[in-house]
Amino acid sequence: MPRILLVEDEPGIVLTLTDRLSRDGYTVLSATDGDRGLELASKDRFDLIVLDVGLPGKNGFDVCRELRERGVMTPVIMLTARGQVVDKVVGLKLGADDYVTKPFEMAELIARIEARLRRAKPAGGVTRDAYEFGDVRVDFRRAEVSREGAPMELSAREFKLLCYFIEHREAVLSREELLNDVWGYESTPSTRTVDVHVAWLRQKIEPNPKHPRYILTIHGLGYKFVG
């Protein structure tokens, strides 16, 4: 049963969304300020976080940034009353996965939640906790990657990209798909961004980055992970 953390200070939204998600089979925990939301998201495991921007204490931007800095890679959908493009860009650059502007239709938000959970669902054979290929071990819960037991330093984006490859291993993934699902909804970097991050990732996980074994280039189509 998917666990969702709702960080929202408007009682009406908390009540309505909790009731709807619970009826749909989700387990919902809520926090009404940023500090409590950050605490819950850091110490417990959730499948998704719905995070309001305008919160008492730490705002949603600060919460999202601190979560990513702590290595918490739980998908985040941000809610805001602001409709400016700059706010969406800020949220996505801080590591949010999607963005919904208030007032919103409940059906739209539920659809976004379901879509994000589907994307985050591990592929068959991948446990919730960890995955190993070659001499590399990826710990999903701790957001840690090690090679021959030694920890490796990956950026938050590199970690998300590696997890996405693992979750969709053996599938050919286009650059556009990677941009949409790893960089975030309505994100606008170029496809060159994907190539650069793949190159950085290969430097860290491949035995020979010049002749990749795990992240293969499928010319004219994109990339495929075969770990």
Z-matrix of the N, CA and C atoms (Angstrom, degrees):
N
C 1 1.468
C 2 1.532 1 109.02
N 3 1.337 2 119.12 1 118.33
C 4 1.463 3 121.44 2 -177.99
C 5 1.526 4 112.34 3 -60.80
N 6 1.332 5 114.73 4 140.02
C 7 1.467 6 121.54 5 178.83
C 8 1.525 7 108.72 6 -106.60
N 9 1.326 8 115.36 7 127.48
C 10 1.457 9 120.89 8 -178.17
C 11 1.527 10 109.63 9 -120.60
N 12 1.316 11 116.22 10 132.89
C 13 1.461 12 121.70 11 173.72
C 14 1.519 13 108.01 12 -101.47
N 15 1.334 14 116.69 13 122.45
C 16 1.458 15 122.85 14 178.25
C 17 1.523 16 108.27 15 -106.31
N 18 1.333 17 116.80 16 115.81
C 19 1.466 18 121.67 17 178.95
C 20 1.524 19 106.97 18 -110.90
N 21 1.327 20 115.79 19 99.59
C 22 1.465 21 122.66 20 -170.31
C 23 1.525 22 108.66 21 -154.99
N 24 1.347 23 116.95 22 137.45
C 25 1.462 24 119.74 23 -176.53
C 26 1.526 25 113.36 24 -103.67
N 27 1.342 26 118.47 25 -1.09
C 28 1.466 27 120.53 26 177.59
C 29 1.525 28 109.00 27 -90.34
N 30 1.347 29 118.25 28 110.99
C 31 1.473 30 121.58 29 -175.07
C 32 1.512 31 113.90 30 -54.14
N 33 1.336 32 117.37 31 -38.37
C 34 1.462 33 120.10 32 -178.44
C 35 1.523 34 112.22 33 -63.03
N 36 1.325 35 116.03 34 -41.74
C 37 1.468 36 120.12 35 179.22
C 38 1.515 37 110.03 36 -68.67
N 39 1.345 38 116.60 37 -42.01
C 40 1.465 39 120.46 38 179.67
C 41 1.527 40 110.43 39 -59.22
N 42 1.330 41 116.39 40 -47.98
C 43 1.459 42 121.14 41 -177.63
C 44 1.532 43 111.18 42 -64.30
N 45 1.320 44 116.05 43 -49.71
C 46 1.467 45 120.48 44 -176.32
C 47 1.519 46 111.74 45 -64.95
N 48 1.338 47 116.21 46 -46.22
C 49 1.453 48 119.70 47 -176.39
C 50 1.532 49 111.29 48 -70.43
N 51 1.329 50 116.76 49 -39.12
C 52 1.466 51 120.12 50 177.93
C 53 1.514 52 110.92 51 -62.56
N 54 1.334 53 115.92 52 -43.67
C 55 1.467 54 120.10 53 179.42
C 56 1.521 55 111.37 54 -62.93
N 57 1.326 56 116.62 55 -45.09
C 58 1.463 57 120.54 56 -177.98
C 59 1.530 58 110.81 57 -66.02
N 60 1.313 59 117.50 58 -46.19
C 61 1.466 60 120.67 59 -178.21
C 62 1.523 61 111.30 60 -66.89
N 63 1.320 62 116.99 61 -37.71
C 64 1.467 63 120.62 62 178.61
C 65 1.520 64 110.59 63 -63.86
N 66 1.332 65 116.77 64 -41.36
C 67 1.465 66 120.40 65 178.20
C 68 1.525 67 111.73 66 -65.37
N 69 1.343 68 116.03 67 -27.02
C 70 1.460 69 120.36 68 179.39
C 71 1.531 70 112.30 69 -86.03
N 72 1.344 71 116.27 70 2.43
C 73 1.458 72 119.37 71 174.47
C 74 1.508 73 116.11 72 99.12
N 75 1.345 74 118.05 73 8.92
C 76 1.457 75 120.88 74 179.26
C 77 1.528 76 110.72 75 -93.07
N 78 1.313 77 115.83 76 151.50
C 79 1.461 78 121.35 77 170.32
C 80 1.522 79 107.50 78 -95.36
N 81 1.328 80 117.11 79 123.50
C 82 1.462 81 121.24 80 -173.27
C 83 1.523 82 110.62 81 -119.17
N 84 1.324 83 116.59 82 126.08
C 85 1.456 84 122.90 83 169.18
C 86 1.516 85 106.92 84 -113.08
N 87 1.328 86 117.00 85 149.77
C 88 1.457 87 118.92 86 -177.21
C 89 1.522 88 111.47 87 -133.17
N 90 1.315 89 114.54 88 155.11
C 91 1.459 90 123.09 89 173.88
C 92 1.517 91 106.92 90 -138.83
N 93 1.333 92 116.87 91 144.11
C 94 1.462 93 120.15 92 -174.96
C 95 1.523 94 113.51 93 -106.23
N 96 1.330 95 117.72 94 5.25
C 97 1.465 96 120.02 95 174.31
C 98 1.525 97 109.12 96 -145.75
N 99 1.328 98 115.43 97 161.34
C 100 1.451 99 120.14 98 -174.10
C 101 1.518 100 114.50 99 -64.98
N 102 1.325 101 117.26 100 -38.22
C 103 1.463 102 120.30 101 -177.79
C 104 1.536 103 111.20 102 -64.07
N 105 1.339 104 116.28 103 -43.55
C 106 1.458 105 120.10 104 179.18
C 107 1.527 106 110.30 105 -68.57
N 108 1.332 107 116.59 106 -39.07
C 109 1.450 108 119.91 107 178.03
C 110 1.521 109 111.93 108 -61.49
N 111 1.331 110 116.27 109 -42.70
C 112 1.461 111 121.08 110 178.46
C 113 1.524 112 110.75 111 -63.38
N 114 1.326 113 116.01 112 -41.19
C 115 1.464 114 120.51 113 179.57
C 116 1.530 115 111.29 114 -62.04
N 117 1.335 116 116.70 115 -48.29
C 118 1.464 117 120.40 116 -178.65
C 119 1.530 118 111.26 117 -64.74
N 120 1.329 119 115.97 118 -44.55
C 121 1.467 120 119.82 119 -177.07
C 122 1.524 121 111.98 120 -67.18
N 123 1.326 122 117.32 121 -26.59
C 124 1.464 123 121.31 122 -177.69
C 125 1.523 124 112.70 123 -81.94
N 126 1.336 125 117.09 124 -32.25
C 127 1.464 126 118.76 125 -172.44
C 128 1.528 127 113.73 126 -102.87
N 129 1.350 128 117.67 127 -15.31
C 130 1.463 129 120.55 128 -177.38
C 131 1.521 130 109.38 129 -121.38
N 132 1.337 131 116.30 130 165.37
C 133 1.463 132 120.44 131 -179.43
C 134 1.519 133 110.27 132 -100.77
N 135 1.326 134 115.02 133 128.36
C 136 1.458 135 121.64 134 175.47
C 137 1.521 136 108.88 135 -128.38
N 138 1.324 137 115.44 136 155.04
C 139 1.460 138 120.23 137 176.96
C 140 1.521 139 111.34 138 -87.64
N 141 1.340 140 116.32 139 -21.27
C 142 1.465 141 120.70 140 -178.31
C 143 1.521 142 108.91 141 -161.12
N 144 1.337 143 115.63 142 147.20
C 145 1.469 144 121.45 143 175.04
C 146 1.523 145 108.14 144 -121.50
N 147 1.334 146 116.46 145 126.10
C 148 1.463 147 121.99 146 171.73
C 149 1.526 148 105.58 147 -101.49
N 150 1.321 149 116.45 148 115.82
C 151 1.463 150 121.97 149 -166.51
C 152 1.522 151 111.51 150 -125.40
N 153 1.332 152 116.01 151 118.47
C 154 1.461 153 120.82 152 176.43
C 155 1.526 154 109.50 153 -77.21
N 156 1.325 155 116.14 154 145.95
C 157 1.466 156 119.82 155 178.01
C 158 1.528 157 110.85 156 -77.46
N 159 1.331 158 117.20 157 -46.26
C 160 1.460 159 121.24 158 -174.87
C 161 1.513 160 112.29 159 -87.26
N 162 1.339 161 116.69 160 84.08
C 163 1.463 162 121.98 161 -176.59
C 164 1.529 163 110.93 162 -116.05
N 165 1.344 164 117.17 163 152.21
C 166 1.466 165 119.39 164 169.05
C 167 1.532 166 109.26 165 -64.53
N 168 1.325 167 116.21 166 151.79
C 169 1.464 168 119.42 167 -178.38
C 170 1.518 169 109.32 168 73.04
N 171 1.306 170 116.89 169 -131.58
C 172 1.468 171 120.42 170 176.47
C 173 1.523 172 109.55 171 -68.15
N 174 1.335 173 116.77 172 134.75
C 175 1.460 174 118.01 173 175.98
C 176 1.526 175 110.17 174 -80.29
N 177 1.325 176 115.53 175 172.41
C 178 1.457 177 119.86 176 -175.43
C 179 1.517 178 113.47 177 -61.38
N 180 1.338 179 116.98 178 -35.56
C 181 1.459 180 120.05 179 177.88
C 182 1.530 181 110.54 180 -61.00
N 183 1.335 182 115.76 181 -45.63
C 184 1.468 183 120.03 182 -179.52
C 185 1.526 184 111.23 183 -64.11
N 186 1.338 185 116.20 184 -41.46
C 187 1.471 186 120.07 185 179.67
C 188 1.522 187 110.28 186 -62.21
N 189 1.330 188 116.74 187 -46.75
C 190 1.457 189 120.74 188 -178.81
C 191 1.525 190 110.68 189 -62.35
N 192 1.317 191 116.73 190 -44.78
C 193 1.468 192 120.36 191 -179.75
C 194 1.524 193 111.25 192 -61.50
N 195 1.337 194 116.97 193 -45.75
C 196 1.460 195 120.09 194 -178.01
C 197 1.528 196 111.90 195 -67.34
N 198 1.337 197 117.02 196 -35.43
C 199 1.463 198 119.48 197 176.58
C 200 1.519 199 110.91 198 -61.44
N 201 1.330 200 116.69 199 -46.18
C 202 1.461 201 120.05 200 -179.41
C 203 1.531 202 110.78 201 -66.68
N 204 1.328 203 116.76 202 -36.79
C 205 1.466 204 119.51 203 177.75
C 206 1.529 205 111.59 204 -64.97
N 207 1.336 206 116.36 205 -30.40
C 208 1.464 207 121.22 206 177.89
C 209 1.525 208 112.59 207 -83.38
N 210 1.314 209 116.66 208 -1.76
C 211 1.455 210 120.46 209 179.23
C 212 1.513 211 114.53 210 85.11
N 213 1.338 212 117.56 211 11.61
C 214 1.462 213 121.42 212 176.95
C 215 1.526 214 107.73 213 -82.87
N 216 1.334 215 116.06 214 112.33
C 217 1.458 216 120.79 215 -173.61
C 218 1.530 217 113.25 216 -105.92
N 219 1.338 218 116.72 217 17.46
C 220 1.464 219 120.48 218 176.80
C 221 1.531 220 109.70 219 -55.34
N 222 1.340 221 118.36 220 133.21
C 223 1.470 222 120.04 221 178.50
C 224 1.532 223 111.46 222 -56.45
N 225 1.332 224 116.06 223 140.27
C 226 1.467 225 122.35 224 -177.78
C 227 1.522 226 109.80 225 -124.98
N 228 1.341 227 116.09 226 126.83
C 229 1.457 228 122.04 227 168.77
C 230 1.520 229 107.20 228 -107.57
N 231 1.326 230 117.02 229 120.83
C 232 1.462 231 120.81 230 -177.49
C 233 1.526 232 110.83 231 -94.02
N 234 1.343 233 115.02 232 141.62
C 235 1.464 234 122.29 233 176.13
C 236 1.521 235 108.63 234 -113.91
N 237 1.310 236 117.21 235 139.31
C 238 1.449 237 119.20 236 177.95
C 239 1.515 238 110.80 237 -154.90
N 240 1.333 239 115.16 238 152.10
C 241 1.457 240 120.47 239 175.18
C 242 1.519 241 110.01 240 -84.76
N 243 1.325 242 116.11 241 -9.97
C 244 1.455 243 119.83 242 -179.00
C 245 1.516 244 110.01 243 -84.77
N 246 1.322 245 116.07 244 142.64
C 247 1.453 246 119.30 245 -179.88
C 248 1.509 247 113.79 246 -113.53
N 249 1.336 248 116.91 247 6.70
C 250 1.451 249 119.31 248 -175.96
C 251 1.523 250 111.29 249 -73.37
N 252 1.305 251 115.35 250 140.28
C 253 1.462 252 121.00 251 -179.97
C 254 1.516 253 110.99 252 -58.93
N 255 1.347 254 117.33 253 -36.25
C 256 1.467 255 120.02 254 -176.91
C 257 1.521 256 111.06 255 -61.06
N 258 1.350 257 118.08 256 -34.68
C 259 1.457 258 120.92 257 179.29
C 260 1.530 259 110.80 258 -68.41
N 261 1.321 260 116.04 259 -38.28
C 262 1.463 261 119.76 260 177.27
C 263 1.522 262 110.34 261 -63.86
N 264 1.332 263 115.68 262 -43.10
C 265 1.466 264 120.09 263 -179.46
C 266 1.520 265 110.38 264 -63.08
N 267 1.340 266 117.02 265 -43.23
C 268 1.462 267 120.85 266 179.03
C 269 1.525 268 110.57 267 -59.88
N 270 1.337 269 116.73 268 -48.43
C 271 1.459 270 120.34 269 -179.50
C 272 1.510 271 112.69 270 -59.63
N 273 1.322 272 116.79 271 -44.02
C 274 1.462 273 120.61 272 -178.41
C 275 1.524 274 111.18 273 -68.99
N 276 1.316 275 117.15 274 -37.93
C 277 1.467 276 119.65 275 178.46
C 278 1.525 277 111.69 276 -66.90
N 279 1.328 278 116.70 277 -28.00
C 280 1.468 279 120.40 278 178.76
C 281 1.522 280 111.81 279 -78.89
N 282 1.332 281 117.26 280 -8.49
C 283 1.460 282 119.79 281 175.58
C 284 1.508 283 115.46 282 117.54
N 285 1.356 284 117.97 283 4.21
C 286 1.461 285 119.38 284 176.57
C 287 1.527 286 109.69 285 -67.30
N 288 1.330 287 116.27 286 152.61
C 289 1.464 288 120.86 287 -177.31
C 290 1.523 289 112.66 288 -100.05
N 291 1.332 290 116.38 289 -22.87
C 292 1.460 291 119.44 290 -179.43
C 293 1.519 292 107.60 291 -157.06
N 294 1.328 293 116.24 292 170.18
C 295 1.468 294 120.92 293 -171.70
C 296 1.519 295 108.93 294 -148.78
N 297 1.337 296 117.64 295 125.89
C 298 1.465 297 122.14 296 178.17
C 299 1.526 298 108.33 297 -126.01
N 300 1.324 299 116.12 298 129.08
C 301 1.460 300 121.33 299 -176.89
C 302 1.529 301 111.13 300 -95.21
N 303 1.325 302 116.18 301 132.44
C 304 1.462 303 121.72 302 174.84
C 305 1.525 304 109.44 303 -77.05
N 306 1.344 305 117.76 304 149.17
C 307 1.470 306 126.30 305 -8.15
C 308 1.520 307 110.00 306 -74.22
N 309 1.317 308 116.45 307 144.82
C 310 1.457 309 120.24 308 -177.68
C 311 1.524 310 109.93 309 -123.83
N 312 1.316 311 115.24 310 157.13
C 313 1.456 312 120.94 311 173.13
C 314 1.527 313 107.72 312 -80.31
N 315 1.326 314 117.43 313 132.06
C 316 1.459 315 120.99 314 -178.36
C 317 1.533 316 111.07 315 -56.32
N 318 1.322 317 116.29 316 -38.94
C 319 1.464 318 120.02 317 -179.03
C 320 1.524 319 111.19 318 -61.58
N 321 1.338 320 116.74 319 -36.65
C 322 1.472 321 119.78 320 179.39
C 323 1.521 322 110.62 321 -66.86
N 324 1.332 323 116.86 322 -45.44
C 325 1.453 324 119.94 323 -179.65
C 326 1.529 325 110.80 324 -63.54
N 327 1.321 326 117.31 325 -42.83
C 328 1.471 327 120.43 326 178.47
C 329 1.525 328 110.05 327 -60.77
N 330 1.336 329 116.69 328 -41.22
C 331 1.467 330 120.37 329 179.05
C 332 1.520 331 110.63 330 -63.39
N 333 1.322 332 117.14 331 -40.08
C 334 1.469 333 121.23 332 178.57
C 335 1.531 334 110.10 333 -64.70
N 336 1.330 335 115.71 334 -42.04
C 337 1.468 336 120.47 335 179.50
C 338 1.527 337 110.24 336 -61.98
N 339 1.322 338 116.46 337 -47.46
C 340 1.463 339 120.59 338 -178.95
C 341 1.529 340 111.34 339 -63.39
N 342 1.332 341 116.25 340 -39.83
C 343 1.467 342 119.96 341 -179.82
C 344 1.525 343 110.79 342 -66.31
N 345 1.312 344 116.59 343 -41.36
C 346 1.465 345 119.99 344 -179.43
C 347 1.515 346 111.00 345 -67.66
N 348 1.323 347 117.52 346 -38.29
C 349 1.468 348 120.53 347 177.98
C 350 1.523 349 111.08 348 -66.67
N 351 1.332 350 117.36 349 -36.96
C 352 1.462 351 120.11 350 177.36
C 353 1.519 352 110.59 351 -63.68
N 354 1.320 353 116.56 352 -41.45
C 355 1.461 354 120.16 353 -179.83
C 356 1.520 355 111.72 354 -66.08
N 357 1.334 356 116.22 355 -33.26
C 358 1.467 357 120.06 356 -176.73
C 359 1.510 358 112.81 357 -85.13
N 360 1.332 359 117.78 358 -8.50
C 361 1.463 360 120.81 359 -176.40
C 362 1.517 361 110.48 360 -67.31
N 363 1.361 362 118.60 361 126.15
C 364 1.452 363 120.29 362 -178.99
C 365 1.519 364 111.75 363 -63.82
N 366 1.335 365 115.55 364 146.71
C 367 1.460 366 120.88 365 176.28
C 368 1.514 367 109.65 366 -69.36
N 369 1.343 368 116.30 367 162.00
C 370 1.452 369 120.32 368 -179.30
C 371 1.514 370 111.84 369 -54.72
N 372 1.326 371 117.10 370 133.31
C 373 1.450 372 121.40 371 178.43
C 374 1.510 373 113.67 372 94.31
N 375 1.328 374 117.79 373 -13.98
C 376 1.459 375 120.45 374 178.04
C 377 1.514 376 108.38 375 -94.42
N 378 1.321 377 117.70 376 121.18
C 379 1.452 378 120.16 377 179.97
C 380 1.522 379 109.91 378 -75.98
N 381 1.322 380 115.74 379 166.54
C 382 1.457 381 119.43 380 176.66
C 383 1.521 382 111.54 381 -66.34
N 384 1.320 383 116.41 382 -29.06
C 385 1.460 384 119.61 383 -169.03
C 386 1.518 385 114.81 384 -91.08
N 387 1.320 386 118.36 385 -42.66
C 388 1.465 387 118.95 386 -172.80
C 389 1.523 388 111.26 387 -158.32
N 390 1.344 389 114.54 388 163.46
C 391 1.464 390 121.79 389 176.04
C 392 1.521 391 107.72 390 -147.27
N 393 1.324 392 116.28 391 140.68
C 394 1.454 393 120.79 392 -179.34
C 395 1.521 394 110.54 393 -124.80
N 396 1.316 395 115.58 394 140.69
C 397 1.467 396 121.30 395 172.40
C 398 1.537 397 106.61 396 -146.83
N 399 1.338 398 115.25 397 133.80
C 400 1.461 399 118.50 398 -175.18
C 401 1.517 400 110.19 399 56.21
N 402 1.325 401 116.68 400 -129.26
C 403 1.463 402 120.77 401 178.01
C 404 1.528 403 111.93 402 -102.72
N 405 1.348 404 115.61 403 17.88
C 406 1.468 405 121.04 404 -178.79
C 407 1.523 406 109.69 405 -105.69
N 408 1.325 407 116.02 406 136.38
C 409 1.464 408 121.70 407 175.69
C 410 1.522 409 109.17 408 -123.85
N 411 1.338 410 116.06 409 129.44
C 412 1.461 411 121.91 410 178.98
C 413 1.520 412 108.49 411 -111.61
N 414 1.313 413 116.52 412 117.66
C 415 1.455 414 122.27 413 178.17
C 416 1.520 415 107.63 414 -99.19
N 417 1.345 416 116.03 415 105.67
C 418 1.464 417 119.97 416 -175.47
C 419 1.521 418 112.07 417 -67.80
N 420 1.318 419 117.13 418 -40.80
C 421 1.466 420 120.27 419 -175.54
C 422 1.519 421 111.61 420 -68.43
N 423 1.341 422 116.52 421 -38.41
C 424 1.462 423 120.14 422 -179.37
C 425 1.528 424 112.28 423 -90.61
N 426 1.337 425 116.02 424 -7.73
C 427 1.464 426 121.06 425 -176.38
C 428 1.529 427 110.00 426 54.82
N 429 1.340 428 115.12 427 48.79
C 430 1.461 429 121.18 428 -179.32
C 431 1.528 430 109.85 429 -126.64
N 432 1.332 431 115.69 430 146.11
C 433 1.455 432 121.79 431 176.53
C 434 1.520 433 108.35 432 -127.81
N 435 1.322 434 116.51 433 133.99
C 436 1.464 435 120.40 434 179.56
C 437 1.519 436 109.57 435 -132.34
N 438 1.319 437 114.33 436 155.59
C 439 1.466 438 121.12 437 178.29
C 440 1.511 439 108.07 438 -131.82
N 441 1.328 440 115.89 439 118.88
C 442 1.469 441 122.65 440 -173.24
C 443 1.526 442 110.50 441 53.39
N 444 1.330 443 115.58 442 35.81
C 445 1.451 444 121.63 443 177.04
C 446 1.509 445 115.00 444 86.28
N 447 1.333 446 117.25 445 -10.69
C 448 1.469 447 120.78 446 -179.41
C 449 1.520 448 109.76 447 -93.38
N 450 1.338 449 118.35 448 130.85
C 451 1.463 450 120.51 449 -178.54
C 452 1.523 451 112.28 450 -64.42
N 453 1.328 452 116.21 451 143.35
C 454 1.458 453 122.68 452 175.96
C 455 1.523 454 109.55 453 -112.70
N 456 1.313 455 115.78 454 144.16
C 457 1.454 456 121.21 455 178.59
C 458 1.525 457 109.59 456 -92.03
N 459 1.330 458 115.76 457 111.48
C 460 1.460 459 121.75 458 174.16
C 461 1.517 460 109.45 459 -117.65
N 462 1.325 461 116.45 460 141.99
C 463 1.462 462 119.25 461 173.62
C 464 1.521 463 108.89 462 -69.50
N 465 1.320 464 116.14 463 165.44
C 466 1.467 465 120.13 464 179.04
C 467 1.522 466 110.51 465 -59.12
N 468 1.334 467 117.56 466 -39.60
C 469 1.459 468 120.30 467 -178.91
C 470 1.522 469 110.85 468 -69.98
N 471 1.325 470 117.32 469 -39.54
C 472 1.469 471 120.36 470 178.10
C 473 1.524 472 110.32 471 -63.12
N 474 1.337 473 116.64 472 -39.88
C 475 1.461 474 120.29 473 179.45
C 476 1.530 475 110.36 474 -65.19
N 477 1.320 476 117.04 475 -44.10
C 478 1.463 477 120.18 476 179.00
C 479 1.524 478 110.75 477 -62.64
N 480 1.335 479 116.38 478 -39.90
C 481 1.462 480 120.31 479 179.96
C 482 1.526 481 110.55 480 -65.40
N 483 1.327 482 116.95 481 -43.61
C 484 1.464 483 120.36 482 178.53
C 485 1.527 484 110.87 483 -62.68
N 486 1.325 485 117.25 484 -44.13
C 487 1.469 486 120.65 485 178.80
C 488 1.524 487 111.04 486 -61.25
N 489 1.321 488 116.18 487 -39.56
C 490 1.466 489 119.48 488 -179.85
C 491 1.521 490 110.53 489 -65.48
N 492 1.327 491 116.23 490 -41.78
C 493 1.467 492 119.59 491 176.60
C 494 1.528 493 110.88 492 -59.78
N 495 1.328 494 116.02 493 -44.77
C 496 1.466 495 120.21 494 -178.75
C 497 1.532 496 110.47 495 -63.52
N 498 1.333 497 116.05 496 -44.92
C 499 1.461 498 120.24 497 -177.64
C 500 1.539 499 111.74 498 -65.21
N 501 1.337 500 116.61 499 -23.09
C 502 1.466 501 120.60 500 -177.72
C 503 1.527 502 110.24 501 -121.29
N 504 1.326 503 115.65 502 34.08
C 505 1.467 504 119.38 503 -176.22
C 506 1.527 505 110.67 504 -61.02
N 507 1.319 506 114.16 505 148.23
C 508 1.467 507 124.61 506 -177.41
C 509 1.528 508 112.87 507 75.07
N 510 1.327 509 118.16 508 -6.86
C 511 1.474 510 120.78 509 177.95
C 512 1.526 511 109.19 510 -93.69
N 513 1.325 512 116.50 511 141.41
C 514 1.462 513 120.53 512 174.10
C 515 1.533 514 107.72 513 -81.05
N 516 1.329 515 115.83 514 121.67
C 517 1.463 516 121.67 515 -175.71
C 518 1.524 517 109.51 516 -112.36
N 519 1.322 518 116.09 517 123.58
C 520 1.468 519 119.52 518 178.78
C 521 1.525 520 109.98 519 -74.96
N 522 1.307 521 116.06 520 159.87
C 523 1.465 522 120.43 521 176.72
C 524 1.525 523 110.57 522 -62.18
N 525 1.322 524 116.38 523 -37.98
C 526 1.474 525 120.20 524 180.00
C 527 1.527 526 110.86 525 -63.85
N 528 1.341 527 117.24 526 -40.46
C 529 1.463 528 120.65 527 178.16
C 530 1.519 529 110.70 528 -64.43
N 531 1.327 530 116.73 529 -42.22
C 532 1.458 531 120.61 530 179.31
C 533 1.523 532 110.65 531 -64.18
N 534 1.331 533 117.15 532 -41.91
C 535 1.468 534 120.42 533 177.74
C 536 1.522 535 110.98 534 -59.89
N 537 1.329 536 116.35 535 -44.78
C 538 1.454 537 120.41 536 -176.97
C 539 1.522 538 112.16 537 -67.57
N 540 1.346 539 116.81 538 -44.02
C 541 1.459 540 120.04 539 -171.36
C 542 1.523 541 113.90 540 -90.64
N 543 1.324 542 118.05 541 -27.52
C 544 1.469 543 120.40 542 -178.74
C 545 1.525 544 111.61 543 -97.90
N 546 1.331 545 115.49 544 -40.59
C 547 1.470 546 118.25 545 -179.30
C 548 1.525 547 111.47 546 -84.78
N 549 1.334 548 117.27 547 -25.65
C 550 1.452 549 118.63 548 172.53
C 551 1.511 550 114.75 549 119.65
N 552 1.330 551 114.33 550 159.53
C 553 1.460 552 122.79 551 -179.63
C 554 1.526 553 111.00 552 -58.60
N 555 1.335 554 115.76 553 132.08
C 556 1.462 555 123.47 554 178.92
C 557 1.525 556 112.41 555 62.63
N 558 1.340 557 116.46 556 19.40
C 559 1.456 558 119.42 557 176.58
C 560 1.523 559 109.05 558 -72.50
N 561 1.350 560 116.44 559 147.70
C 562 1.457 561 118.24 560 -173.29
C 563 1.527 562 114.71 561 -126.57
N 564 1.323 563 120.89 562 29.21
C 565 1.463 564 117.96 563 173.76
C 566 1.520 565 109.78 564 -73.05
N 567 1.322 566 116.83 565 167.82
C 568 1.459 567 120.26 566 -179.79
C 569 1.522 568 110.05 567 -84.49
N 570 1.337 569 114.86 568 164.22
C 571 1.457 570 118.43 569 178.21
C 572 1.520 571 110.78 570 -64.48
N 573 1.318 572 117.31 571 -20.92
C 574 1.461 573 120.76 572 176.52
C 575 1.531 574 110.54 573 -61.45
N 576 1.322 575 116.27 574 -30.51
C 577 1.465 576 120.90 575 177.33
C 578 1.519 577 110.53 576 -57.50
N 579 1.325 578 116.82 577 -42.02
C 580 1.460 579 121.49 578 179.02
C 581 1.530 580 109.92 579 -61.66
N 582 1.335 581 116.79 580 -47.61
C 583 1.461 582 121.18 581 -178.46
C 584 1.525 583 111.43 582 -59.31
N 585 1.326 584 116.19 583 -41.10
C 586 1.467 585 120.61 584 -179.65
C 587 1.528 586 110.64 585 -64.61
N 588 1.321 587 116.94 586 -45.10
C 589 1.468 588 120.12 587 -178.99
C 590 1.528 589 111.38 588 -68.77
N 591 1.317 590 117.58 589 -36.26
C 592 1.463 591 120.31 590 175.75
C 593 1.526 592 109.55 591 -62.48
N 594 1.325 593 116.97 592 -42.28
C 595 1.468 594 120.81 593 179.00
C 596 1.529 595 110.76 594 -61.50
N 597 1.335 596 116.33 595 -43.66
C 598 1.471 597 119.89 596 178.23
C 599 1.522 598 110.76 597 -62.57
N 600 1.333 599 116.29 598 -42.81
C 601 1.460 600 121.03 599 -179.20
C 602 1.527 601 110.75 600 -64.10
N 603 1.314 602 116.49 601 -41.66
C 604 1.460 603 119.95 602 178.78
C 605 1.537 604 111.33 603 -61.22
N 606 1.316 605 116.79 604 -37.97
C 607 1.460 606 120.14 605 179.18
C 608 1.526 607 111.47 606 -59.38
N 609 1.314 608 116.37 607 -27.17
C 610 1.464 609 120.63 608 -174.89
C 611 1.528 610 113.70 609 -95.50
N 612 1.335 611 117.86 610 -32.22
C 613 1.468 612 118.39 611 -172.19
C 614 1.526 613 114.22 612 -111.49
N 615 1.331 614 117.11 613 -18.05
C 616 1.461 615 119.48 614 -176.12
C 617 1.534 616 111.33 615 -86.06
N 618 1.334 617 118.65 616 138.16
C 619 1.462 618 121.16 617 173.38
C 620 1.531 619 111.27 618 -58.93
N 621 1.337 620 115.26 619 -39.11
C 622 1.463 621 121.27 620 176.96
C 623 1.523 622 107.78 621 -137.00
N 624 1.334 623 117.52 622 97.36
C 625 1.468 624 120.54 623 -175.25
C 626 1.525 625 113.67 624 -57.85
N 627 1.352 626 117.58 625 -27.02
C 628 1.459 627 119.83 626 180.00
C 629 1.528 628 111.73 627 -73.25
N 630 1.313 629 116.00 628 -21.36
C 631 1.464 630 121.10 629 177.98
C 632 1.534 631 108.27 630 -130.71
N 633 1.334 632 116.90 631 76.21
C 634 1.471 633 121.44 632 -172.74
C 635 1.524 634 113.12 633 -58.23
N 636 1.314 635 114.41 634 139.62
C 637 1.463 636 121.45 635 176.83
C 638 1.524 637 111.24 636 -102.68
N 639 1.329 638 116.37 637 -31.26
C 640 1.463 639 120.70 638 -172.28
C 641 1.531 640 113.72 639 -104.95
N 642 1.332 641 117.31 640 -48.37
C 643 1.470 642 120.16 641 179.42
C 644 1.523 643 107.68 642 -101.70
N 645 1.324 644 115.16 643 101.97
C 646 1.454 645 120.91 644 -174.79
C 647 1.528 646 111.04 645 -96.40
N 648 1.320 647 115.89 646 142.98
C 649 1.460 648 121.12 647 173.55
C 650 1.519 649 108.87 648 -87.38
N 651 1.314 650 116.54 649 124.72
C 652 1.470 651 122.54 650 175.53
C 653 1.517 652 105.99 651 -103.84
N 654 1.309 653 117.11 652 98.66
C 655 1.457 654 122.18 653 -169.80
C 656 1.530 655 111.79 654 -57.41
N 657 1.324 656 114.44 655 130.92
C 658 1.450 657 121.54 656 179.84
C 659 1.514 658 114.15 657 83.63
N 660 1.350 659 117.19 658 -8.16
C 661 1.455 660 120.30 659 -177.25
C 662 1.527 661 113.68 660 -123.47
N 663 1.325 662 117.76 661 -45.61
C 664 1.463 663 119.46 662 -178.06
C 665 1.513 664 111.17 663 151.77
N 666 1.342 665 116.68 664 -128.70
C 667 1.463 666 122.20 665 -175.43
C 668 1.519 667 110.54 666 -133.47
N 669 1.340 668 115.41 667 158.12
C 670 1.457 669 121.46 668 175.68
C 671 1.519 670 108.94 669 -142.03
N 672 1.329 671 115.91 670 132.41
C 673 1.470 672 121.89 671 177.07
C 674 1.524 673 108.69 672 -96.26
N 675 1.329 674 116.74 673 128.66
C 676 1.472 675 120.38 674 -175.94
C 677 1.513 676 111.41 675 -124.99
N 678 1.322 677 118.11 676 28.12
C 679 1.460 678 120.50 677 -179.99
C 680 1.509 679 112.69 678 -70.60
